[in-house]
Structures are given as C-alpha cells and as structure tokens.
Amino acid sequence: MKLAYYREAWKMSQRDLSLSSGISIRQIRDIENGRVDVRRIHADTVIRLARCFGVSAEDLMGVVGEYDDGNLIYESDFIKFS
C-alpha cells in the first residue's frame, strides 16, 4: 500500500491523517510499516484513506493488474515499500 507515500507527499502527519480519515493512528502506523497485509484491510478503511488524497482505492493499494483467475496483482507482490 502506498499510504506513507501519499501521506508524505501531502505533508501530513499520521495524526493529521487519522483526524481526516477517522482511522486510528495505530492502524495507520501498522499499515505503513507493513504489519497488515493489504488484502486484509477492510474496504471501508481503504476507501476512507483514499478519499483523503483524492485517489482511487486501487491506486492507494498499489493494484497493478489482475491474474487470469481474477485475483488482483499488487505492487507489494514485487516491491517492499518503506
């Protein structure tokens, strides 16, 4: 997930993002530090975070495509974001 990338680009602290999105600072920190698999984040959480930056949920999650079986392909499958 590209959460830290967008948050830093918007010059927001984790606290600012928490206040804007209604998502706890702890959950934001866990997502940014890779302690949460993007496939396991609740859709409502992703949508609320994406809206803060005016991007799609797919872009925020780093969706780059789809396998033949319909499963999504994520950037994180190939790259570790820090």
N, C-alpha and C positions, 0 to 999 in steps of 0.2 A: 504494500500500500504506500502511496506517495503522500501520506499525511504530513510528515515532517517537511517535505519539500514545499508543499503549498503553504503550510503554516509559516515557514521561514520566509518564503517569497512575499507573503503578505505582512511580514514583520509582526507576527502575532506571538505572544507567549502562549504556553499551554493553558494558563489561566484565562487569557483572553478568549481562546478557542472554546474552552469549557463554558464560559459565560455566554458566548454567542450561540453555541450549539445545544447546550443543556446536557452535554456528555461529561462525565466526571473527569477530573484531571488524571486520576489514576488510570482510567480506561484509555484515555488519550496517550498517556505515557506507555502503557502496556502495548498498544498498537504500534506506536512509533519505535519501540525497542524490539519489535518482532516477537513478543511473548504471546501474541494472538495470531493464529492462522487467519489470513484474510477470508478464507472460505467459511470461517466460523463466526464472523462478525454479523450481528443481526442487521437485516436490511434497513431497518429504521435508523440505526446508528450511522450506517454508511450514507444514507440519503441526507440526514441532518448535517453531517460533516461536509458532504459535497456541496450542499446549498450555501454553506458559509463562504465558499470560494467561487461559486458560480460555475462549477464544473459538473460533468456527469458522474454518476456513481461508478461507471465502468472506468472512466479516466482516473478517478481517485484511487480505485482499487488496482489499477495497472493492468486491466484486461487488454490483451493484445490480439486475441483471436479465439478461435473455437476449434476443438478437435472434431473429427468426423462423427464421433458419438455424441456431440453436443456439449461436452464438458468444456468449460472456459479455460483458456491459457492465460496465465498471469506473468507479468514481468518478473515477479519474485520467484517464479519457477527457474529463472535463468540468472537473475541478478539479486544480490543482497543489498537492500537499501539501508543506509545508516542515518 
